[in-house]
Amino acid sequence: MHTLYPGRFSRRRFLRGITLAGTAGLLGWHPRRAAAAEPPPETTRIRLVRIPSICQAPQYVAEELLRSEGFTEVHYLQKRGTADIDTALASGEADLNGHFAAPLLLRLEAGDPIVILAGLHVGCFELFGTDRVQSIRDLKGKTVAVPTLDSSRYDFLAAMTAYVGLDLRKDINFVTHPGPESIRLLSEGKIDAYLGFPPEPQEMREQQIGHVVISSTVDRPWSQYFCCMLAGNREFVRKYPVATKRALRAILKAADFCASEPERSAQFMVDQGYTKRYDHALQVMKAIPYGWREYSAEDTLRFYALRLHEVGMLKSTPQKLLAQGTDWRFLNELKRELKI
């Protein structure tokens, strides 16, 4: 049985709840005072990406908060997976979105017009393996499935294997399959490992498929760094600085709400059609640290840049990438508002 939270609510009721629980002193936000001191956004349209992953809950929960910040048109572009996010941001199809740090660094080195603005949450990736895989080092000589070789899963595995001294290209046999096919192959023992992100890990545990080898939510060093960062299209950020700050504030408020009100956030995800399973959504809301105040965005980018450099996927230094691809002024302004 897929248990539903007993209090289904409308968008208006949800906005009232998120404003009271997420901003009225409890989390330090004072939205009216902050908004009154700022001009309205230069554009009233904001476009984000929607993918089949519930770990990106803050930007979905933020929809009504974005409207309260002056965005009358809030669009979510339906995409197949994480590999489509950086493409949408670079092309200007999307204005702002959460994305894994590693592929953002790769796109920055490639010259894509993307700028990283803040950290959003610590990892949600989980590496599942058969009994033949008990540690990352056990991946040597094994077969690992990823959706594509340009996916964030492949990038994360590159960082993980570099950390323990494996050669990604020589030591591991990668095969490409869609997520459901990879999960089936793992259950049949035809591959050795698969890196999943929500709701896949919740489904795999429920079906007792494989076992968790590494969880980036709880296992060091991955649990000490952001997984998802907030990034924007460079031209959007340059042209619309007030809109950028207001959008960032809405999404970070929503992250606070996901952390403080996991039940309401999970039910919102169900009510708005982002997932059918309240129990899975609630597990994700309770497990993922949506503590954007508690970790360093700069340290995260340095960490992943070094790991990707070790496997030859990046040539630029972390300092160069940080200088050309980050803009912390909006985050710093919001921290000053909160007196962090």
LUMNU-948181 format. One record per residue (C-alpha): residue number from 1; residue in one letter; x, y, z; chain. Coordinates in Angstrom, 3 decimals. Example, Ala and Ser with C-alpha at 12.3 -4.5 7.8 and 13.67 -1.06 7.14 Angstrom:
n 1 res A east 12.300 north -4.500 up 7.800 chain A .
n 2 res S east 13.670 north -1.060 up 7.140 chain A .
//
This chain:
n 1 res M east 0.000 north 0.000 up 0.000 chain A .
n 2 res H east 1.283 north 3.443 up -0.921 chain A .
n 3 res T east 0.443 north 5.440 up 2.178 chain A .
n 4 res L east -0.524 north 9.050 up 1.595 chain A .
n 5 res Y east -0.027 north 11.836 up 4.053 chain A .
n 6 res P east -3.498 north 12.470 up 5.534 chain A .
n 7 res G east -3.587 north 16.191 up 4.758 chain A .
n 8 res R east -3.748 north 16.767 up 1.028 chain A .
n 9 res F east -3.608 north 20.455 up 0.292 chain A .
n 10 res S east -3.942 north 22.956 up -2.486 chain A .
n 11 res R east -1.147 north 25.089 up -3.900 chain A .
n 12 res R east -2.496 north 28.073 up -1.959 chain A .
n 13 res R east -2.588 north 26.131 up 1.286 chain A .
n 14 res F east 0.882 north 24.788 up 0.619 chain A .
n 15 res L east 2.268 north 28.285 up -0.011 chain A .
n 16 res R east 0.731 north 29.469 up 3.240 chain A .
n 17 res G east 2.331 north 26.532 up 5.040 chain A .
n 18 res I east 5.750 north 26.981 up 3.489 chain A .
n 19 res T east 5.703 north 30.696 up 4.286 chain A .
n 20 res L east 4.807 north 30.092 up 7.930 chain A .
n 21 res A east 6.968 north 27.045 up 8.587 chain A .
n 22 res G east 9.871 north 27.839 up 6.338 chain A .
n 23 res T east 10.345 north 31.557 up 6.693 chain A .
n 24 res A east 8.681 north 33.119 up 9.728 chain A .
n 25 res G east 11.643 north 33.282 up 12.092 chain A .
n 26 res L east 11.989 north 29.504 up 12.348 chain A .
n 27 res L east 14.631 north 29.453 up 9.607 chain A .
n 28 res G east 15.670 north 33.077 up 9.793 chain A .
n 29 res W east 14.063 north 34.285 up 6.584 chain A .
n 30 res H east 12.165 north 37.562 up 6.520 chain A .
n 31 res P east 10.757 north 37.579 up 2.980 chain A .
n 32 res R east 8.698 north 40.763 up 3.066 chain A .
n 33 res R east 11.493 north 42.858 up 4.509 chain A .
n 34 res A east 14.041 north 41.482 up 2.036 chain A .
n 35 res A east 11.748 north 41.856 up -0.971 chain A .
n 36 res A east 10.724 north 45.390 up -0.004 chain A .
n 37 res A east 14.356 north 46.492 up -0.100 chain A .
n 38 res E east 14.840 north 45.214 up -3.658 chain A .
n 39 res P east 13.520 north 46.257 up -7.048 chain A .
n 40 res P east 11.209 north 43.795 up -8.829 chain A .
n 41 res P east 12.815 north 41.149 up -11.042 chain A .
n 42 res E east 13.895 north 42.406 up -14.458 chain A .
n 43 res T east 11.994 north 39.491 up -16.017 chain A .
n 44 res T east 8.880 north 37.770 up -14.741 chain A .
n 45 res R east 9.674 north 34.481 up -16.514 chain A .
n 46 res I east 11.865 north 31.758 up -15.041 chain A .
n 47 res R east 12.577 north 28.384 up -16.684 chain A .
n 48 res L east 13.888 north 25.329 up -14.864 chain A .
n 49 res V east 14.315 north 21.663 up -15.763 chain A .
n 50 res R east 12.203 north 18.750 up -14.591 chain A .
n 51 res I east 13.767 north 15.270 up -14.640 chain A .
n 52 res P east 12.641 north 11.929 up -13.123 chain A .
n 53 res S east 14.544 north 12.528 up -9.877 chain A .
n 54 res I east 12.883 north 13.510 up -6.624 chain A .
n 55 res C east 16.155 north 14.580 up -5.004 chain A .
n 56 res Q east 15.697 north 17.889 up -6.839 chain A .
n 57 res A east 12.639 north 18.552 up -4.691 chain A .
n 58 res P east 13.630 north 22.103 up -3.602 chain A .
n 59 res Q east 13.315 north 23.557 up -7.074 chain A .
n 60 res Y east 9.922 north 21.884 up -7.506 chain A .
n 61 res V east 8.698 north 22.892 up -4.057 chain A .
n 62 res A east 9.895 north 26.426 up -4.869 chain A .
n 63 res E east 7.289 north 26.982 up -7.605 chain A .
n 64 res E east 4.922 north 29.077 up -5.505 chain A .
n 65 res L east 7.801 north 30.808 up -3.727 chain A .
n 66 res L east 9.128 north 31.845 up -7.143 chain A .
n 67 res R east 5.732 north 33.361 up -7.854 chain A .
n 68 res S east 5.861 north 35.227 up -4.551 chain A .
n 69 res E east 9.234 north 36.640 up -5.662 chain A .
n 70 res G east 7.582 north 38.221 up -8.714 chain A .
n 71 res F east 7.839 north 35.491 up -11.348 chain A .
n 72 res T east 4.442 north 35.241 up -13.003 chain A .
n 73 res E east 5.614 north 32.604 up -15.482 chain A .
n 74 res V east 7.304 north 29.601 up -13.872 chain A .
n 75 res H east 8.103 north 26.914 up -16.436 chain A .
n 76 res Y east 9.520 north 23.420 up -15.852 chain A .
n 77 res L east 11.013 north 21.919 up -19.005 chain A .
n 78 res Q east 10.540 north 18.158 up -19.127 chain A .
n 79 res K east 13.833 north 16.369 up -19.816 chain A .
n 80 res R east 14.902 north 12.725 up -19.777 chain A .
n 81 res G east 17.759 north 12.924 up -17.314 chain A .
n 82 res T east 20.693 north 14.771 up -15.788 chain A .
n 83 res A east 22.678 north 14.769 up -19.053 chain A .
n 84 res D east 20.114 north 17.207 up -20.470 chain A .
n 85 res I east 20.487 north 19.800 up -17.698 chain A .
n 86 res D east 23.811 north 21.353 up -18.659 chain A .
n 87 res T east 22.760 north 21.405 up -22.319 chain A .
n 88 res A east 19.576 north 23.297 up -21.425 chain A .
n 89 res L east 21.494 north 25.765 up -19.264 chain A .
n 90 res A east 24.233 north 26.343 up -21.836 chain A .
n 91 res S east 21.785 north 26.891 up -24.693 chain A .
n 92 res G east 19.647 north 29.304 up -22.692 chain A .
n 93 res E east 16.644 north 26.989 up -22.886 chain A .
n 94 res A east 16.737 north 26.917 up -19.073 chain A .
n 95 res D east 17.653 north 29.859 up -16.859 chain A .
n 96 res L east 18.536 north 28.203 up -13.554 chain A .
n 97 res N east 18.764 north 24.669 up -12.242 chain A .
n 98 res G east 20.328 north 22.276 up -9.791 chain A .
n 99 res H east 22.967 north 19.932 up -11.205 chain A .
n 100 res F east 25.783 north 17.683 up -10.002 chain A .
n 101 res A east 29.090 north 19.498 up -9.497 chain A .
n 102 res A east 31.268 north 17.225 up -11.672 chain A .
n 103 res P east 29.468 north 17.622 up -15.029 chain A .
n 104 res L east 29.179 north 21.359 up -14.401 chain A .
n 105 res L east 32.971 north 21.530 up -14.084 chain A .
n 106 res L east 33.402 north 19.569 up -17.310 chain A .
n 107 res R east 31.062 north 21.927 up -19.162 chain A .
n 108 res L east 32.853 north 24.968 up -17.754 chain A .
n 109 res E east 36.169 north 23.703 up -19.106 chain A .
n 110 res A east 34.489 north 23.074 up -22.463 chain A .
n 111 res G east 33.520 north 26.756 up -22.534 chain A .
n 112 res D east 29.787 north 26.467 up -21.971 chain A .
n 113 res P east 28.172 north 29.741 up -20.781 chain A .
n 114 res I east 27.209 north 28.402 up -17.345 chain A .
n 115 res V east 27.855 north 29.991 up -13.966 chain A .
n 116 res I east 27.638 north 28.204 up -10.599 chain A .
n 117 res L east 25.819 north 30.199 up -7.923 chain A .
n 118 res A east 25.470 north 28.076 up -4.765 chain A .
n 119 res G east 25.417 north 24.595 up -3.267 chain A .
n 120 res L east 22.040 north 22.955 up -2.806 chain A .
n 121 res H east 22.355 north 19.582 up -1.096 chain A .
n 122 res V east 24.748 north 16.794 up -0.215 chain A .
n 123 res G east 24.718 north 13.618 up -2.239 chain A .
n 124 res C east 21.875 north 11.355 up -3.159 chain A .
n 125 res F east 23.837 north 8.834 up -5.267 chain A .
n 126 res E east 24.074 north 5.262 up -4.051 chain A .
n 127 res L east 26.274 north 2.569 up -5.580 chain A .
n 128 res F east 24.548 north -0.828 up -5.555 chain A .
n 129 res G east 26.498 north -4.004 up -6.162 chain A .
n 130 res T east 26.237 north -7.764 up -6.143 chain A .
n 131 res D east 28.032 north -9.863 up -3.542 chain A .
n 132 res R east 31.104 north -9.607 up -5.778 chain A .
n 133 res V east 31.411 north -5.895 up -4.954 chain A .
n 134 res Q east 31.941 north -4.912 up -1.319 chain A .
n 135 res S east 33.976 north -1.724 up -1.872 chain A .
n 136 res I east 34.858 north 0.726 up -4.636 chain A .
n 137 res R east 38.166 north -1.109 up -5.158 chain A .
n 138 res D east 36.201 north -4.263 up -5.930 chain A .
n 139 res L east 34.986 north -2.596 up -9.131 chain A .
n 140 res K east 38.325 north -3.470 up -10.726 chain A .
n 141 res G east 37.655 north -5.944 up -13.510 chain A .
n 142 res K east 33.891 north -5.688 up -12.998 chain A .
n 143 res T east 31.021 north -4.578 up -15.249 chain A .
n 144 res V east 29.232 north -1.374 up -14.268 chain A .
n 145 res A east 26.170 north 0.057 up -15.993 chain A .
n 146 res V east 25.551 north 3.751 up -16.674 chain A .
n 147 res P east 22.881 north 5.391 up -18.871 chain A .
n 148 res T east 25.516 north 7.075 up -21.071 chain A .
n 149 res L east 29.221 north 7.849 up -20.872 chain A .
n 150 res D east 28.424 north 11.563 up -20.644 chain A .
n 151 res S east 26.038 north 11.176 up -17.703 chain A .
n 152 res S east 26.501 north 12.531 up -14.186 chain A .
n 153 res R east 26.619 north 8.914 up -12.945 chain A .
n 154 res Y east 29.700 north 8.228 up -15.044 chain A .
n 155 res D east 31.279 north 11.480 up -13.802 chain A .
n 156 res F east 30.595 north 10.550 up -10.191 chain A .
n 157 res L east 32.044 north 7.074 up -10.684 chain A .
n 158 res A east 35.103 north 8.725 up -12.219 chain A .
n 159 res A east 35.585 north 10.762 up -9.051 chain A .
n 160 res M east 34.969 north 7.766 up -6.783 chain A .
n 161 res T east 37.387 north 5.462 up -8.582 chain A .
n 162 res A east 40.074 north 8.161 up -8.801 chain A .
n 163 res Y east 39.839 north 8.589 up -5.040 chain A .
n 164 res V east 40.883 north 4.963 up -4.468 chain A .
n 165 res G east 43.472 north 4.832 up -7.253 chain A .
n 166 res L east 41.620 north 2.904 up -9.954 chain A .
n 167 res D east 42.013 north 3.720 up -13.648 chain A .
n 168 res L east 38.509 north 4.378 up -14.905 chain A .
n 169 res R east 39.294 north 3.455 up -18.511 chain A .
n 170 res K east 41.440 north 0.364 up -17.885 chain A .
n 171 res D east 40.107 north -1.164 up -14.695 chain A .
n 172 res I east 36.323 north -1.084 up -15.221 chain A .
n 173 res N east 34.099 north -2.411 up -17.993 chain A .
n 174 res F east 31.321 north 0.119 up -18.542 chain A .
n 175 res V east 28.126 north -0.785 up -20.360 chain A .
n 176 res T east 25.317 north 1.620 up -21.214 chain A .
n 177 res H east 21.702 north 0.804 up -20.420 chain A .
n 178 res P east 18.667 north 2.815 up -19.313 chain A .
n 179 res G east 18.053 north 2.805 up -15.567 chain A .
n 180 res P east 15.273 north 0.171 up -15.454 chain A .
n 181 res E east 17.301 north -2.172 up -17.664 chain A .
n 182 res S east 20.407 north -1.718 up -15.506 chain A .
n 183 res I east 18.432 north -2.520 up -12.363 chain A .
n 184 res R east 17.044 north -5.668 up -13.974 chain A .
n 185 res L east 20.519 north -6.765 up -15.092 chain A .
n 186 res L east 21.867 north -6.210 up -11.592 chain A .
n 187 res S east 19.056 north -8.294 up -10.104 chain A .
n 188 res E east 19.982 north -11.108 up -12.522 chain A .
n 189 res G east 23.696 north -10.836 up -11.728 chain A .
n 190 res K east 24.533 north -9.905 up -15.339 chain A .
n 191 res I east 26.287 north -6.717 up -14.254 chain A .
n 192 res D east 28.209 north -6.118 up -11.045 chain A .
n 193 res A east 27.200 north -2.593 up -10.039 chain A .
n 194 res Y east 24.889 north 0.297 up -10.784 chain A .
n 195 res L east 24.861 north 3.868 up -9.451 chain A .
n 196 res G east 21.311 north 4.987 up -8.729 chain A .
n 197 res F east 19.669 north 8.189 up -7.590 chain A .
n 198 res P east 16.171 north 8.756 up -6.124 chain A .
n 199 res P east 13.781 north 7.120 up -6.446 chain A .
n 200 res E east 15.859 north 4.198 up -7.774 chain A .
n 201 res P east 17.684 north 3.386 up -4.497 chain A .
n 202 res Q east 14.369 north 3.330 up -2.628 chain A .
n 203 res E east 12.890 north 0.961 up -5.217 chain A .
n 204 res M east 15.967 north -1.285 up -5.202 chain A .
n 205 res R east 15.984 north -1.627 up -1.425 chain A .
n 206 res E east 12.285 north -2.420 up -1.472 chain A .
n 207 res Q east 12.850 north -5.137 up -4.084 chain A .
n 208 res Q east 16.047 north -6.341 up -2.328 chain A .
n 209 res I east 18.169 north -5.868 up -5.437 chain A .
n 210 res G east 21.879 north -5.838 up -4.625 chain A .
n 211 res H east 23.267 north -4.024 up -1.624 chain A .
n 212 res V east 24.560 north -0.507 up -0.984 chain A .
n 213 res V east 28.322 north -0.306 up -1.482 chain A .
n 214 res I east 28.650 north 3.468 up -1.107 chain A .
n 215 res S east 26.101 north 6.124 up -0.200 chain A .
n 216 res S east 27.142 north 9.682 up -0.967 chain A .
n 217 res T east 24.629 north 10.811 up 1.650 chain A .
n 218 res V east 26.444 north 9.232 up 4.597 chain A .
n 219 res D east 29.833 north 7.878 up 3.503 chain A .
n 220 res R east 32.948 north 10.060 up 3.646 chain A .
n 221 res P east 34.369 north 11.910 up 1.857 chain A .
n 222 res W east 31.333 north 12.229 up -0.425 chain A .
n 223 res S east 29.002 north 13.174 up 2.413 chain A .
n 224 res Q east 31.176 north 16.200 up 3.216 chain A .
n 225 res Y east 30.581 north 17.917 up -0.117 chain A .
n 226 res F east 27.624 north 19.140 up -2.102 chain A .
n 227 res C east 26.282 north 16.891 up -4.796 chain A .
n 228 res C east 23.903 north 19.301 up -6.484 chain A .
n 229 res M east 24.874 north 22.906 up -7.096 chain A .
n 230 res L east 22.617 north 25.686 up -8.354 chain A .
n 231 res A east 23.803 north 26.991 up -11.709 chain A .
n 232 res G east 22.485 north 29.502 up -14.187 chain A .
n 233 res N east 22.809 north 30.462 up -17.798 chain A .
n 234 res R east 25.557 north 33.096 up -17.854 chain A .
n 235 res E east 23.621 north 35.594 up -19.963 chain A .
n 236 res F east 20.528 north 35.291 up -17.761 chain A .
n 237 res V east 22.595 north 35.965 up -14.641 chain A .
n 238 res R east 24.389 north 38.905 up -16.270 chain A .
n 239 res K east 21.236 north 40.466 up -17.682 chain A .
n 240 res Y east 18.890 north 39.803 up -14.759 chain A .
n 241 res P east 20.799 north 40.033 up -11.445 chain A .
n 242 res V east 17.748 north 40.901 up -9.327 chain A .
n 243 res A east 15.782 north 38.026 up -10.839 chain A .
n 244 res T east 18.727 north 35.696 up -10.218 chain A .
n 245 res K east 18.928 north 36.621 up -6.553 chain A .
n 246 res R east 15.165 north 36.315 up -6.082 chain A .
n 247 res A east 15.111 north 32.894 up -7.769 chain A .
n 248 res L east 18.045 north 31.721 up -5.684 chain A .
n 249 res R east 16.317 north 32.880 up -2.515 chain A .
n 250 res A east 13.120 north 31.012 up -3.425 chain A .
n 251 res I east 14.963 north 27.736 up -4.068 chain A .
n 252 res L east 17.071 north 27.971 up -0.920 chain A .
n 253 res K east 13.928 north 28.713 up 1.109 chain A .
n 254 res A east 12.395 north 25.614 up -0.435 chain A .
n 255 res A east 15.479 north 23.590 up 0.535 chain A .
n 256 res D east 15.010 north 24.772 up 4.122 chain A .
n 257 res F east 11.375 north 23.717 up 3.939 chain A .
n 258 res C east 12.268 north 20.245 up 2.611 chain A .
n 259 res A east 14.605 north 19.824 up 5.589 chain A .
n 260 res S east 12.223 north 21.164 up 8.234 chain A .
n 261 res E east 8.915 north 19.828 up 6.847 chain A .
n 262 res P east 9.693 north 16.520 up 5.086 chain A .
n 263 res E east 6.113 north 15.227 up 5.350 chain A .
n 264 res R east 4.586 north 18.299 up 3.701 chain A .
n 265 res S east 7.309 north 18.384 up 1.061 chain A .
n 266 res A east 6.822 north 14.704 up 0.230 chain A .
n 267 res Q east 3.072 north 15.137 up -0.062 chain A .
n 268 res F east 3.545 north 18.145 up -2.342 chain A .
n 269 res M east 5.714 north 16.007 up -4.625 chain A .
n 270 res V east 2.923 north 13.431 up -4.831 chain A .
n 271 res D east 0.100 north 15.940 up -5.248 chain A .
n 272 res Q east 1.889 north 17.730 up -8.075 chain A .
n 273 res G east 2.740 north 14.525 up -9.922 chain A .
n 274 res Y east 6.500 north 14.409 up -9.397 chain A .
n 275 res T east 6.247 north 10.925 up -7.909 chain A .
n 276 res K east 3.499 north 8.428 up -7.133 chain A .
n 277 res R east 5.048 north 7.124 up -3.943 chain A .
n 278 res Y east 4.677 north 9.226 up -0.801 chain A .
n 279 res D east 6.738 north 6.726 up 1.195 chain A .
n 280 res H east 9.668 north 6.960 up -1.227 chain A .
n 281 res A east 9.451 north 10.751 up -1.355 chain A .
n 282 res L east 9.420 north 10.925 up 2.442 chain A .
n 283 res Q east 12.482 north 8.666 up 2.678 chain A .
n 284 res V east 14.334 north 11.020 up 0.343 chain A .
n 285 res M east 13.239 north 14.178 up 2.170 chain A .
n 286 res K east 14.402 north 12.734 up 5.495 chain A .
n 287 res A east 17.664 north 11.260 up 4.212 chain A .
n 288 res I east 19.163 north 13.994 up 2.044 chain A .
n 289 res P east 20.863 north 16.834 up 3.932 chain A .
n 290 res Y east 19.303 north 19.933 up 2.377 chain A .
n 291 res G east 21.652 north 21.997 up 4.535 chain A .
n 292 res W east 22.971 north 24.519 up 2.035 chain A .
n 293 res R east 24.393 north 26.624 up 4.904 chain A .
n 294 res E east 26.498 north 23.798 up 6.330 chain A .
n 295 res Y east 28.863 north 22.947 up 3.487 chain A .
n 296 res S east 31.265 north 24.870 up 1.261 chain A .
n 297 res A east 30.432 north 25.287 up -2.413 chain A .
n 298 res E east 34.014 north 26.309 up -3.181 chain A .
n 299 res D east 35.495 north 23.284 up -1.394 chain A .
n 300 res T east 33.081 north 21.047 up -3.292 chain A .
n 301 res L east 34.227 north 22.325 up -6.662 chain A .
n 302 res R east 37.901 north 22.034 up -5.697 chain A .
n 303 res F east 37.393 north 18.472 up -4.491 chain A .
n 304 res Y east 35.662 north 17.262 up -7.647 chain A .
n 305 res A east 37.969 north 19.229 up -9.945 chain A .
n 306 res L east 40.971 north 17.479 up -8.397 chain A .
n 307 res R east 39.363 north 14.046 up -8.716 chain A .
n 308 res L east 38.457 north 14.632 up -12.372 chain A .
n 309 res H east 41.945 north 15.970 up -13.042 chain A .
n 310 res E east 43.422 north 12.771 up -11.613 chain A .
n 311 res V east 41.592 north 10.668 up -14.209 chain A .
n 312 res G east 42.423 north 13.044 up -17.055 chain A .
n 313 res M east 38.894 north 14.348 up -17.558 chain A .
n 314 res L east 39.870 north 17.918 up -16.605 chain A .
n 315 res K east 42.993 north 19.836 up -17.552 chain A .
n 316 res S east 42.209 north 23.176 up -15.907 chain A .
n 317 res T east 43.172 north 23.930 up -12.320 chain A .
n 318 res P east 40.421 north 24.306 up -9.723 chain A .
n 319 res Q east 41.447 north 27.962 up -9.310 chain A .
n 320 res K east 40.893 north 28.672 up -12.997 chain A .
n 321 res L east 37.500 north 26.981 up -13.076 chain A .
n 322 res L east 36.374 north 28.771 up -9.927 chain A .
n 323 res A east 37.475 north 32.105 up -11.338 chain A .
n 324 res Q east 35.744 north 31.686 up -14.678 chain A .
n 325 res G east 32.677 north 29.712 up -13.673 chain A .
n 326 res T east 31.355 north 30.884 up -10.301 chain A .
n 327 res D east 29.509 north 33.932 up -8.992 chain A .
n 328 res W east 28.971 north 33.897 up -5.220 chain A .
n 329 res R east 27.677 north 37.473 up -4.840 chain A .
n 330 res F east 24.000 north 36.472 up -4.674 chain A .
n 331 res L east 24.681 north 33.720 up -2.143 chain A .
n 332 res N east 26.778 north 36.105 up -0.072 chain A .
n 333 res E east 23.991 north 38.691 up -0.102 chain A .
n 334 res L east 21.486 north 36.099 up 1.076 chain A .
n 335 res K east 23.856 north 34.988 up 3.823 chain A .
n 336 res R east 24.133 north 38.584 up 4.973 chain A .
n 337 res E east 20.347 north 38.798 up 5.087 chain A .
n 338 res L east 20.373 north 35.734 up 7.334 chain A .
n 339 res K east 23.421 north 36.961 up 9.259 chain A .
n 340 res I east 25.301 north 33.726 up 8.544 chain A .
//
